[in-house]
Amino acid sequence: MSNKLRRCVRLMNALQSRSRITNRDVREILDCDEQTARRDIQSLIDAGVPLEPHGTGPETHYSISAQWRHAGLLFSMGDAMALHFGRQLLDFLEGTTIPDWLDELRDKLGVRADPKTIEKEHRLARKLVYLSEPYRPYAAHDETLNMLLTAVVDERELTAEYRARGGTAREFRLWPISLVIYRRALYILARDIEADRMLRLAVDRFESATVGDPFTWSDCPDPRELVRDSYGIVDLGDPSGEVRLRFQPEVVDLVRARHWHPTERFEDGPDGTVDLVMDTHGPELARMALEWGDRVEVIEPEGLRRRVREELAGALARYVNGSVE
């Protein structure tokens, strides 16, 4: 979102709760000079917001009808499509308050939609189809999720009981830095205060959470940089290195059509193969390679190549020696 758009949104929020607004109010709300304030006011007027100026010079103020304030902004087809996309992408959170927030936003925006837009919007659920993928359900974790969201948004410390996979529950004091969505599951990126280390914690494994005192979020590292190097959500602390995966000719177009990692590059082979090369690390690289079966070969690193080979050998043994009763 551009700085100008942010200012206009802040100004619209202020107009929703006031019957009039002065030039001085605009400058204070937007923390800007008089010239920028005038331009932003004019941008709202050009966009169709019925602001009426009263007075001249520094004493100028603007009014807006109560009917328009309560009705809100016009609801366009672009708004409807964006909400439908968001609603479908977050359908794995069904049973929590997050889909309800999107539904409420749709209702608020839809108040001033024209009849044709409403008619088209009702059909979008069938026109924008998102195929289901494996996901983690969160309906049973709604209360904890709300607590975690509050801590992330309000930048407040968390005291939480967390159960690692296959382990016992333990208590943490955390600075929750960011909410991460990965493979239709939610994770919290947080600093363990006592151990002074960064953790990636699955939301559904929190057994309790209590919001505490504020912390200084700006003192924390950029969460985008923290997750940049590793492949996937799991980080065992290994250093990054060159990963080279060689794909067979029949899947080259499929491989090139996707973005895999910020460090990716493709190298063509003389036999029609292509090497996907990345500077990364993480155990989920093995799962990615296994998903491609015999159409990919791990060239390096040797540790990843060995792990995939062992997984394939174990699967083959199960199919050769196992029996279906």
Contacts in CASP RR format, 6 or more apart in sequence:
PFRMAT RR
TARGET T0000
AUTHOR 0000-0000-0000
METHOD contacts of the structure
MODEL  1
MSNKLRRCVRLMNALQSRSRITNRDVREILDCDEQTARRDIQSLIDAGVP
LEPHGTGPETHYSISAQWRHAGLLFSMGDAMALHFGRQLLDFLEGTTIPD
WLDELRDKLGVRADPKTIEKEHRLARKLVYLSEPYRPYAAHDETLNMLLT
AVVDERELTAEYRARGGTAREFRLWPISLVIYRRALYILARDIEADRMLR
LAVDRFESATVGDPFTWSDCPDPRELVRDSYGIVDLGDPSGEVRLRFQPE
VVDLVRARHWHPTERFEDGPDGTVDLVMDTHGPELARMALEWGDRVEVIE
PEGLRRRVREELAGALARYVNGSVE
1 9 0 8 1.000
4 40 0 8 1.000
4 43 0 8 1.000
7 30 0 8 1.000
7 32 0 8 1.000
7 36 0 8 1.000
7 40 0 8 1.000
8 40 0 8 1.000
8 43 0 8 1.000
8 44 0 8 1.000
8 47 0 8 1.000
10 29 0 8 1.000
10 30 0 8 1.000
11 26 0 8 1.000
11 29 0 8 1.000
11 30 0 8 1.000
11 40 0 8 1.000
11 41 0 8 1.000
11 44 0 8 1.000
12 44 0 8 1.000
12 49 0 8 1.000
12 73 0 8 1.000
14 21 0 8 1.000
14 25 0 8 1.000
14 29 0 8 1.000
15 21 0 8 1.000
15 49 0 8 1.000
15 51 0 8 1.000
15 64 0 8 1.000
15 69 0 8 1.000
16 69 0 8 1.000
16 72 0 8 1.000
17 69 0 8 1.000
18 25 0 8 1.000
19 63 0 8 1.000
19 64 0 8 1.000
19 66 0 8 1.000
19 69 0 8 1.000
20 54 0 8 1.000
20 61 0 8 1.000
20 62 0 8 1.000
20 63 0 8 1.000
20 64 0 8 1.000
21 61 0 8 1.000
21 62 0 8 1.000
22 59 0 8 1.000
22 60 0 8 1.000
22 61 0 8 1.000
22 62 0 8 1.000
23 34 0 8 1.000
23 37 0 8 1.000
23 38 0 8 1.000
23 57 0 8 1.000
23 58 0 8 1.000
23 60 0 8 1.000
23 61 0 8 1.000
24 58 0 8 1.000
25 61 0 8 1.000
26 32 0 8 1.000
26 37 0 8 1.000
26 40 0 8 1.000
26 41 0 8 1.000
27 33 0 8 1.000
27 34 0 8 1.000
27 37 0 8 1.000
30 36 0 8 1.000
30 37 0 8 1.000
30 40 0 8 1.000
32 40 0 8 1.000
41 51 0 8 1.000
41 62 0 8 1.000
44 51 0 8 1.000
45 51 0 8 1.000
49 64 0 8 1.000
49 68 0 8 1.000
50 64 0 8 1.000
50 65 0 8 1.000
50 68 0 8 1.000
51 62 0 8 1.000
51 63 0 8 1.000
51 64 0 8 1.000
52 62 0 8 1.000
52 63 0 8 1.000
52 64 0 8 1.000
53 60 0 8 1.000
53 61 0 8 1.000
53 62 0 8 1.000
54 60 0 8 1.000
54 61 0 8 1.000
54 62 0 8 1.000
54 63 0 8 1.000
55 61 0 8 1.000
71 111 0 8 1.000
71 112 0 8 1.000
72 108 0 8 1.000
72 109 0 8 1.000
72 111 0 8 1.000
72 112 0 8 1.000
73 109 0 8 1.000
73 112 0 8 1.000
74 112 0 8 1.000
74 113 0 8 1.000
75 109 0 8 1.000
75 110 0 8 1.000
75 111 0 8 1.000
75 112 0 8 1.000
75 113 0 8 1.000
75 117 0 8 1.000
75 121 0 8 1.000
76 113 0 8 1.000
76 117 0 8 1.000
77 117 0 8 1.000
77 120 0 8 1.000
77 121 0 8 1.000
79 109 0 8 1.000
80 106 0 8 1.000
80 113 0 8 1.000
80 117 0 8 1.000
80 120 0 8 1.000
80 121 0 8 1.000
80 124 0 8 1.000
81 124 0 8 1.000
81 128 0 8 1.000
83 102 0 8 1.000
83 105 0 8 1.000
83 106 0 8 1.000
83 109 0 8 1.000
84 124 0 8 1.000
84 125 0 8 1.000
84 128 0 8 1.000
85 128 0 8 1.000
85 130 0 8 1.000
86 102 0 8 1.000
87 99 0 8 1.000
87 102 0 8 1.000
87 103 0 8 1.000
87 106 0 8 1.000
88 128 0 8 1.000
88 129 0 8 1.000
88 130 0 8 1.000
89 130 0 8 1.000
90 98 0 8 1.000
90 99 0 8 1.000
90 102 0 8 1.000
91 99 0 8 1.000
91 130 0 8 1.000
92 135 0 8 1.000
92 136 0 8 1.000
92 137 0 8 1.000
92 138 0 8 1.000
92 184 0 8 1.000
92 185 0 8 1.000
93 99 0 8 1.000
93 138 0 8 1.000
93 186 0 8 1.000
94 137 0 8 1.000
94 139 0 8 1.000
95 138 0 8 1.000
95 139 0 8 1.000
95 142 0 8 1.000
96 138 0 8 1.000
96 139 0 8 1.000
96 141 0 8 1.000
96 142 0 8 1.000
96 145 0 8 1.000
96 146 0 8 1.000
97 142 0 8 1.000
97 145 0 8 1.000
97 146 0 8 1.000
98 145 0 8 1.000
110 118 0 8 1.000
110 121 0 8 1.000
113 121 0 8 1.000
133 183 0 8 1.000
133 184 0 8 1.000
134 183 0 8 1.000
134 184 0 8 1.000
135 183 0 8 1.000
135 184 0 8 1.000
135 185 0 8 1.000
136 184 0 8 1.000
136 185 0 8 1.000
136 186 0 8 1.000
136 202 0 8 1.000
136 204 0 8 1.000
138 145 0 8 1.000
138 186 0 8 1.000
138 203 0 8 1.000
138 204 0 8 1.000
141 203 0 8 1.000
141 204 0 8 1.000
141 206 0 8 1.000
144 203 0 8 1.000
144 206 0 8 1.000
144 207 0 8 1.000
144 208 0 8 1.000
144 209 0 8 1.000
145 186 0 8 1.000
145 203 0 8 1.000
147 158 0 8 1.000
147 209 0 8 1.000
147 210 0 8 1.000
147 211 0 8 1.000
148 158 0 8 1.000
148 176 0 8 1.000
148 179 0 8 1.000
148 188 0 8 1.000
148 203 0 8 1.000
148 206 0 8 1.000
148 209 0 8 1.000
149 179 0 8 1.000
150 156 0 8 1.000
150 211 0 8 1.000
151 157 0 8 1.000
151 158 0 8 1.000
151 176 0 8 1.000
151 209 0 8 1.000
151 211 0 8 1.000
151 212 0 8 1.000
152 176 0 8 1.000
152 177 0 8 1.000
152 178 0 8 1.000
152 179 0 8 1.000
152 188 0 8 1.000
154 211 0 8 1.000
154 214 0 8 1.000
155 214 0 8 1.000
155 215 0 8 1.000
155 216 0 8 1.000
155 217 0 8 1.000
156 211 0 8 1.000
156 212 0 8 1.000
156 213 0 8 1.000
156 214 0 8 1.000
156 215 0 8 1.000
157 173 0 8 1.000
157 174 0 8 1.000
157 175 0 8 1.000
157 193 0 8 1.000
157 211 0 8 1.000
157 212 0 8 1.000
157 213 0 8 1.000
157 214 0 8 1.000
157 215 0 8 1.000
158 172 0 8 1.000
158 173 0 8 1.000
158 174 0 8 1.000
158 175 0 8 1.000
158 176 0 8 1.000
158 190 0 8 1.000
158 209 0 8 1.000
158 210 0 8 1.000
158 211 0 8 1.000
158 212 0 8 1.000
159 171 0 8 1.000
159 172 0 8 1.000
159 173 0 8 1.000
159 174 0 8 1.000
159 209 0 8 1.000
159 210 0 8 1.000
159 212 0 8 1.000
160 171 0 8 1.000
160 172 0 8 1.000
160 174 0 8 1.000
160 206 0 8 1.000
160 208 0 8 1.000
160 209 0 8 1.000
160 210 0 8 1.000
161 169 0 8 1.000
161 170 0 8 1.000
161 171 0 8 1.000
161 172 0 8 1.000
161 206 0 8 1.000
161 207 0 8 1.000
161 208 0 8 1.000
161 209 0 8 1.000
162 169 0 8 1.000
162 170 0 8 1.000
162 171 0 8 1.000
162 172 0 8 1.000
162 201 0 8 1.000
162 205 0 8 1.000
162 206 0 8 1.000
162 207 0 8 1.000
163 169 0 8 1.000
163 170 0 8 1.000
163 205 0 8 1.000
163 207 0 8 1.000
164 170 0 8 1.000
164 205 0 8 1.000
165 202 0 8 1.000
165 205 0 8 1.000
169 207 0 8 1.000
172 190 0 8 1.000
172 192 0 8 1.000
172 194 0 8 1.000
172 199 0 8 1.000
173 192 0 8 1.000
173 193 0 8 1.000
173 194 0 8 1.000
174 188 0 8 1.000
174 190 0 8 1.000
174 191 0 8 1.000
174 192 0 8 1.000
174 193 0 8 1.000
174 199 0 8 1.000
174 201 0 8 1.000
175 190 0 8 1.000
175 191 0 8 1.000
175 193 0 8 1.000
175 215 0 8 1.000
175 217 0 8 1.000
175 220 0 8 1.000
176 188 0 8 1.000
176 189 0 8 1.000
176 190 0 8 1.000
177 189 0 8 1.000
177 190 0 8 1.000
177 191 0 8 1.000
177 217 0 8 1.000
177 220 0 8 1.000
177 221 0 8 1.000
177 223 0 8 1.000
177 226 0 8 1.000
178 188 0 8 1.000
178 189 0 8 1.000
178 223 0 8 1.000
179 186 0 8 1.000
179 187 0 8 1.000
179 188 0 8 1.000
179 189 0 8 1.000
180 186 0 8 1.000
180 187 0 8 1.000
180 188 0 8 1.000
180 189 0 8 1.000
180 200 0 8 1.000
180 223 0 8 1.000
180 227 0 8 1.000
180 233 0 8 1.000
181 187 0 8 1.000
182 232 0 8 1.000
182 233 0 8 1.000
183 233 0 8 1.000
185 202 0 8 1.000
185 203 0 8 1.000
185 204 0 8 1.000
185 233 0 8 1.000
186 202 0 8 1.000
186 203 0 8 1.000
186 204 0 8 1.000
187 200 0 8 1.000
187 201 0 8 1.000
187 202 0 8 1.000
187 203 0 8 1.000
187 233 0 8 1.000
188 200 0 8 1.000
188 201 0 8 1.000
188 203 0 8 1.000
188 206 0 8 1.000
189 198 0 8 1.000
189 199 0 8 1.000
189 200 0 8 1.000
189 223 0 8 1.000
189 226 0 8 1.000
189 227 0 8 1.000
190 198 0 8 1.000
190 199 0 8 1.000
190 201 0 8 1.000
191 197 0 8 1.000
191 198 0 8 1.000
191 199 0 8 1.000
191 220 0 8 1.000
192 198 0 8 1.000
192 199 0 8 1.000
198 221 0 8 1.000
198 226 0 8 1.000
200 227 0 8 1.000
200 233 0 8 1.000
200 234 0 8 1.000
200 235 0 8 1.000
227 233 0 8 1.000
227 235 0 8 1.000
228 262 0 8 1.000
229 240 0 8 1.000
229 279 0 8 1.000
229 280 0 8 1.000
229 281 0 8 1.000
230 240 0 8 1.000
230 280 0 8 1.000
230 281 0 8 1.000
230 282 0 8 1.000
231 243 0 8 1.000
231 261 0 8 1.000
231 278 0 8 1.000
231 280 0 8 1.000
231 281 0 8 1.000
231 282 0 8 1.000
231 284 0 8 1.000
231 285 0 8 1.000
231 288 0 8 1.000
232 282 0 8 1.000
232 284 0 8 1.000
233 284 0 8 1.000
234 282 0 8 1.000
234 283 0 8 1.000
234 284 0 8 1.000
235 281 0 8 1.000
235 282 0 8 1.000
236 281 0 8 1.000
236 282 0 8 1.000
236 283 0 8 1.000
237 281 0 8 1.000
238 281 0 8 1.000
238 282 0 8 1.000
239 281 0 8 1.000
240 279 0 8 1.000
240 280 0 8 1.000
240 281 0 8 1.000
241 279 0 8 1.000
241 280 0 8 1.000
241 281 0 8 1.000
241 301 0 8 1.000
242 277 0 8 1.000
242 278 0 8 1.000
242 279 0 8 1.000
242 300 0 8 1.000
242 301 0 8 1.000
243 277 0 8 1.000
243 278 0 8 1.000
243 279 0 8 1.000
243 280 0 8 1.000
243 281 0 8 1.000
243 285 0 8 1.000
243 300 0 8 1.000
243 301 0 8 1.000
243 304 0 8 1.000
244 275 0 8 1.000
244 276 0 8 1.000
244 277 0 8 1.000
244 298 0 8 1.000
244 299 0 8 1.000
244 300 0 8 1.000
245 275 0 8 1.000
245 276 0 8 1.000
245 277 0 8 1.000
245 289 0 8 1.000
245 296 0 8 1.000
245 297 0 8 1.000
245 298 0 8 1.000
245 299 0 8 1.000
246 273 0 8 1.000
246 274 0 8 1.000
246 275 0 8 1.000
246 296 0 8 1.000
246 297 0 8 1.000
246 298 0 8 1.000
246 299 0 8 1.000
247 255 0 8 1.000
247 273 0 8 1.000
247 274 0 8 1.000
247 275 0 8 1.000
247 276 0 8 1.000
247 292 0 8 1.000
247 295 0 8 1.000
247 296 0 8 1.000
248 273 0 8 1.000
248 294 0 8 1.000
248 295 0 8 1.000
248 296 0 8 1.000
249 271 0 8 1.000
249 272 0 8 1.000
249 273 0 8 1.000
250 295 0 8 1.000
251 292 0 8 1.000
251 295 0 8 1.000
251 296 0 8 1.000
252 272 0 8 1.000
252 273 0 8 1.000
252 274 0 8 1.000
255 266 0 8 1.000
255 274 0 8 1.000
255 276 0 8 1.000
256 266 0 8 1.000
256 274 0 8 1.000
260 276 0 8 1.000
260 278 0 8 1.000
261 278 0 8 1.000
261 280 0 8 1.000
263 278 0 8 1.000
263 279 0 8 1.000
263 280 0 8 1.000
264 276 0 8 1.000
264 277 0 8 1.000
264 278 0 8 1.000
265 277 0 8 1.000
265 278 0 8 1.000
266 274 0 8 1.000
266 275 0 8 1.000
266 276 0 8 1.000
266 277 0 8 1.000
267 274 0 8 1.000
267 275 0 8 1.000
267 277 0 8 1.000
268 274 0 8 1.000
268 275 0 8 1.000
269 275 0 8 1.000
275 299 0 8 1.000
285 304 0 8 1.000
286 304 0 8 1.000
286 307 0 8 1.000
286 308 0 8 1.000
286 311 0 8 1.000
289 296 0 8 1.000
289 298 0 8 1.000
289 304 0 8 1.000
289 308 0 8 1.000
290 308 0 8 1.000
290 311 0 8 1.000
290 312 0 8 1.000
293 312 0 8 1.000
298 304 0 8 1.000
298 305 0 8 1.000
298 308 0 8 1.000
299 305 0 8 1.000
END
